[in-house]
Amino acid sequence: MLLFLSNNDKEKMQKKGYMSEHLLCLYSMASDRTALYDNNFPIYLNSMNEADIILFGLADKKKDGLDCIREMLQPPFKELNIVSPKPLINLPCARIETQYMDWDFHIDLKRFNLNLRGNAYKNIRYSIHRADKMGYELKLSREFTPKHTYILARHMARHKLDAWDFEELLSLERFFRDHSHGFMMEAYIKDELVGFDVIDFFEDSRIMVVPLGVYLETPSLPDFLMYENIKYAKNKGYDWLDIGLACRRTGLQGFKEKWFAEPKYQLYVQTIISQK
């Protein structure tokens, strides 16, 4: 029942937003193998016999995906991360180790005022003014270099991240090497790279996606790049800016809400660890 996808298959589905509509836009590209169960549910597999199962149906949203879970529970699986639009109760022949709920956040670009006028934009204006004083310079690039690896290592050391975050971050070089879409929006102080956002697109949905931001601890850097993201997306005619999940981090959710991001998709993540 598993249909494994080629790079061309993944590219076509990524363009529509199907493969990661409720997760990160590049996740299907970063995994070792990507498959569809029953031509409906995406599954991302790695070489460690771990899998992420996405139960947001692509072809038939009424199916619950329990048959998919039953099949994937067979050996040699070690760990399953199951993402669904509602919590799953009494999973077959399994014990849930962890469970949490999250939201996917989008910014309505038509409503965002780039002039930052009005009291609602007060905190953003302050931060962007401070970013101007820092002298950040913007560049767009697809070349992943040792400078990016350095920023990545510092970022990972500073933040408490889960396994998904690490897999995606460590796959960035391969993502840009193996695929032609997406780019990095980079921030420099003089000639020093201090941070970057990963940018991609769901062209069929007119959505620009910012799934990852990797930064040094520099004042107003995330705000500087977020403002540039919004400006770029509006100028290119996109309707929404998808800035990903809150990831259970209060500070990250507060940052997104400051930029008028709205929670669009509710999802539940449940993890099953093999008992054998």
Buried (B, 14 or more C-beta within 10 A) or exposed (E): EBEEBEEEBBBEBBBEBBBBBBBBBBBBBBBEEBBBBBEBBBBBBBEEEBBBBBBBBBEEEEBBBEBBBEBBBEEEBEBBBBBBBEEBEEBEEBEBEEEEEBBBBBBEBEEBEEEBEEEEBEEBBEBBEEBEEBEBEEEEBEEBEEBBEEBBEBBBEEBEBBEBBEBBBEBBBEBBEEBEBBBBBBBBBEEEBBBBBBBBBBBEBBBBBBBBBBBBEBEBBBBBBBBBBBBBBBEEEBBBBBBBBBBEBEEBBEBBEBBBBBBBBEBBBBBBBBEE
